[in-house]
Amino acid sequence: MPPVRPTRRSLIAGGLGAVAAAAVPLSLPAPAAAAGLVPVRLAGPTGPAPVGAVELHLVDPSRTDPWSGQAREVMVTVTYPAVDVRDRAMLPWLPAGAERALKARFKGAVDGYALPRTHSADHAPARPGRRPVLLHSPGYQADRTFNTLVIEELASWGYVVAAVDHPYDSGEVEFPDGRVVVTRPGDGSVEAVTAAVDVRAADLRFVLDALAVLDRGGNPDAERRPLPRGLRGTLDLTRVGVFGHSRGGAAAAAVMYLDGRVRAGVDLDGGLAGPVVQHGLDRPFLLMDTAIHDGLNQDPSWPSFWEHLTGWHRCLRLADADHNSYTDIVAVAPQLPEAVRQQLQAGTIPADRAVAAVRAAVRAFFDLQLRGRPDTGQLLRGASRRHPEILYIAG
């Protein structure tokens, strides 16, 4: 089966789930069937700090969910630099119910595989210090953990990252009571996509409010579950950034347009939607694409947005990449059967090179914009000897 090529719709949608529906049933290899589940692994972060994380269930009584008709609720994972992770359980890439739902969408093709554990220690005590805060939004039909490789890397270098699942638009969202909410497919029209991006932007603003409660020592979790020690006073909400993949990239631009608290943003290979396309932004924004997408030439939403950016802006490209090369899927795909791997839009770039390059580019951008640290490696100019896979396009 040939690789699935991204379309305009898939680029604003994106994520592993966007191609899961096309997965073919597959017989498990004999060794996997005989020995149990084949483990899938993700590389750990490279920074000096160990990483902790806590999951939050947040309910916004001021908004009605357009899909469920109930109060809007989201799941969030807050990942942060930790003091000590010894004797702490590492969070799974997906909780058990969400993992079952994801595997069901692949129609048995990955049932013989154990999805990864992360390197984020559950409820580990937070390392002291005021730290810049990043919001993360995943692609359509993707999960908040699908950029764990980037999120943990950022946390290990001193960021607090709040990754947000957007129920009914994200892939599999598992709540503390065991409910699993999956995507409600839309019609793919510009109007439907814009409406979904608007909901995501409102989710991100709500999460930012909840993080302020967390920083003051409050507990925004709907069930008031215990929080890690030391989080109070560590979130510097004067230094907030946002990044997202695919539709999450559209949400990143949209929330910056609506909320001046967000100072810098990154769109990883996503089409854009909403008024920000025509009005642009006055704060730093990084666009990253692939040769397949070629956003400034082939994506109708990018040129107008680009022309209306008045702050620092740049467009970079990941060489030999495809849409999901910006996510954990690039590392997961080589560990799965060929029939599945061909559908995952992971590109031909070696997984370790893609992971290192995307981690480095996102961190370099936020280090520059939120920490005032110069890009000494010339990565944001596409001139890095260490990461030649990052190419300069414009800006």
N, C-alpha and C positions, 0 to 999 in steps of 0.2 A: 504494500500500500504506500503511495507516495506521501510525503509530508503534507500536512494541511497548511495552505498558504493563508496568512492573515488578510482579512478584508478590512475595509473601513469599519464595519460593524464589529469585527472581532477585536480590532485594536482599541476601540473604546470599551469593549467588553473584557476580553482577555482572561488569563488565568488558566490553570490546569482544567478546571471544570468546563471551560468553553469548548474543549475538544473531547471531554470524557464521553459525551453522548455518542460519539462516533466510534468508540472503542469496540473492537471485535472480541467475542468470546475466545478464550485461549486456554488450551490445556496446560496445566502447570508442568514445569520440567520435573522429571522423575526424582532428582535429588531433593527438590523442595517438597514434593509430596511425601517422600520417605522420611525426611529429617525434620519436618515441621516448617515453620515460617522462615523465609529468607530475610535476614535483617537488612534494612536500608539505613544508611548512615549519612550524617551531615558533619562537615568539618567544624571544629570549634573556633571561637574567635581568637584573634591574635593580640589583642590589647593587654595591658598590664593588670587590669582588674578582673576578678571573677565576676560572673553575672548572676543576678537574681531576678525573679519575676513573680508577679502576683496577678491573678485574674480577677476582674471586677465585673459585676452585673449591675448596669446602670439603667434606671428607669426615668424617663422624662415625662412627668404628668402633664406638662404644658403642650405636648404634641400628640396628635393621633397618628398612629402608624397607617400609612395609606394602603397597606396590604392586609393587615390584620384587623383594623378598626379599633384596636386597643391602644393604650398608652405606649408610645414608642420606647423600646428597650434595645440596648446594645450590649455586646460583650467586648471587653477590652483586656488586653494583656499589657501590663506596665513592666517594662524590662529596664534594669538599672544596674550600676556598678555596686557590687556587694563587698562586704567585709570578709566573710568566710562562708564557703559553701560545703564544707566537710559535713558528711552525714546527712546531707539534704537530698531529697529526691529531685531528679531532673524532670521538668515538665515534658509531657509527650508533645510531638509535633501537632497531633490532633487528639482530643479526648476520645474515649472509646466509642461513644455514640456517633460522633462526627466522622470518625474513621470508618465505621460500618457504612454510614450513608455515602461517603465518598467511594468506597469500594463497590457499593451497589451500582453506582453510576458507571463503573467500568465493567459491569456485567460479568464479573468473575475473573477478569484478566489479571488482576493484582491481588486476588484473594490469598495467594501463597506467600505474600510479602508482608513483613512487619514494618510499618511506617516508623520513621526515626523517633528517637528521643532527642530533645534539644540539649543545649548546654546551659540552660537557665535553671538555677536552683530555686525550687518552690519556696517562697517566703523567706529567703535568706536575708539576714540583716543588711540594710543599705549602708553603703560607705558614706561617711559625712562629707559635706561640701555642697555648695550651690551649683547646680548643673543645668546646662541648656536642655530644653525639652523639645522633642520631636513627635509629631503625630504621623501615623502611617495608615493609609487606606489601600486595601488590596484590589485586585481586578474583579470584574463581574464574574460570578460563579467561582471565585477563588476565596481563600480563607486568610484570616489575619496573620496566620503563622507561615504563609507561603514566602515571606521574605525574612525568615528567621536568620538566615546567614548574614544578611546586612544588619538587621536589628541587633543581634548579639554583638556583632563587630562594633557598632556604634556605642552600645552600652559599655563594652570593655574598654573603650577609649573615653568614657566619661559622660556620655549622654544618657538621659532618661527618655525612653521611647514608649509611646502609648499606641499600640496597634489595635485598630478598631474593626470589628466585624459589623457589617450592615445587614441585618436580617432581611431575608427575602431577595436581596440583591447580591450578597456574598454567597459563598457555596453552601457550607454546612455549619450552622451556628448552634452549638450545644449550650443550654442554660443549666444553672445549678440544680434545677429540679429534674433534669434528665431529658427535657424536651429538646428535640433537634429540629431546627427550622432550615429548610432548604430553599433554593432559589425559586421564585415565581417567575417563570420566563416572560419577558416582555415582547413587544412586537418589533423592537429594533428601530422604530421610527425616531426621528430627531426629537420629537416631542416627548416620547417615552423615555429616551435616554437622558434628556435634559431634566425631566422630572426626577429620575432616579439620582442623578448627580446632585440636584438640589437637596434631596433627602440626605445624601451622604454629607454634604457640606454642613447641613444643620446638625447631623450627628457629631461631626468633628467639633463644631462650636460648643455643643453640649458637653462633650468629653473634656474640652478645655476648661469649661466651668467646673466640672467635677474634679479636675486636677488641682484647681485652686483650693477646693475644699480639702483635698488630700494634703496639700502643702501646709495648710493651716493646722493640720492635726486631726481633721475630721475624717469620717468614714462614709464615703458616698455609695458604698456597695449596698444594693437593695436588701440583701439578707444580713447586712452588718457583720459579715464574716471577718475574722481577725486579719489584720494587716501586718506586713513585715515591720520589724523594729527599725527605726531610724529614717523612715521616709519623710517625716515631718521636717519642713524647712530645707529640703534638698532640691526642690523644683524651682528653677529660676524662670518664672513666667514672663520676665522681660526679654527673654531670649528663646523665642518659640519658632520652630520651623515645621514644615510638613513635606512629606514625600509619598508618592503612590505609584503603583504600576497600573498601566492600562486605564480602566475606568477610575481607578484610584488616583491616577495622575490628573484626570479631569477634576476630581474632587479636590485635589491639592490646589489647583488654580482657582477653583470656585470659592473655596473657603478663604483664600487670601483676598479675593475680590470683596468678600463680605465682611471680613474681620481683620482690622488693623493690628490685632495682637500678634498675628502670624507674620513674621518678618522676612521669611525666605522659603522658597519651595522648589521641589524637583518633580518633574513628570517623567517617569520611566516608560517611554514608548506608548503613550496613550493619546488617543484623540481627545479633543476638548469640546466643551458644551456650555451653553448658557451665555449670559451677558459678558462674561470675561473675554469671550472670543472677540467681541467688537470693541471692548473698552481697554483690554490689557491690564497691566499692573504697574505700580510705581515702586515696587520692591524687587529684590533680586530673585530671579527665576532661572532654573536650569532645565532645558529640554534635552532628553537623550532618546535616540532612535536607533533603528537598524537600516541597513541598505534596502531591505525588503519594504519597510514602511516608508522611508525617505520622506519624513514628515513635512519639511518645508516645501517640497515639490509635489507630493502626492496626496497629502492629507488636507482636505478643504478647510479644516478648522485651524491649522497651524499658521498660515501666512498672515491672516488678519490679526491673530493674537500676537504674533511676532512683531508686526508693524506698530502695535500699540503698547509695547513694553518700553517703559521709560526709565526703569531702574537697570541695574546690572543684569545682563542676560546673555546666555550662550546656548548654542546647540552643539552637542557632542554625539558621537556615534560609537557603538560597540561593534568592532569588526567581526565578520563571520558569524554574526548573531542572528537569532530569530526572536520572536516576540517574548517567549518565556525564558530567554537567556538572562533576563534581569531578575529572575526569581530563583528560589530553591529548586525549581523544576529542572534547571540546567544540571544540577548535581544529582538529583534523584533519577533523572531519565536514563543515564548510562547503567544504572543498577537494575533496570526493569527489562522485561522481554522486548525483543526487537519489534514485535508487532505493536506494542504500546509505545515504545520509544519513538517510532517514526511519526507518531501523531502529536507529540508534545511540544512542537515548535521550540526546540531547544537550540537549534542552529548547529553549525559545525565547529564552532569555537570549543576548544577543550574546556571541560567543566571547571578545572582548577583555575585556569586563566580568566574565565568569565567571572567567577566568584571573586577573585582577587581584584580584578579591574573595577567591577561595579562597587564593591566595598570601598575601594580607594577613592573613586570618583565622588560618591555620595558624601563620604567623610571629608574629603578635601573641600567640597562646596560649603558644607555647614561649618567646618573649621574656619573658613574664610569669612563667611557672612555672619556667624553668630559668635565666633571667638576672636575674630580679627587676626587670625594666623595666616601669613602669606602662603601662597601655593608655590613653595620652593621647588617642588618636583616638576613644575610646569604641566601638571596633569590636566588642569582645566584649560590649558591651551592646546591639548592634544599633542604634547611634545615630551611625554614622559618616557624615558628609556626603560623604566621598570615596568610600565604598563603600555606598551605600544599598541595594544588593542583599542585604546581610547583615541578616537580620531576627532579632530576639530572640523566642524562644519560651518559655523557662522557665529557672529557676535564678538 
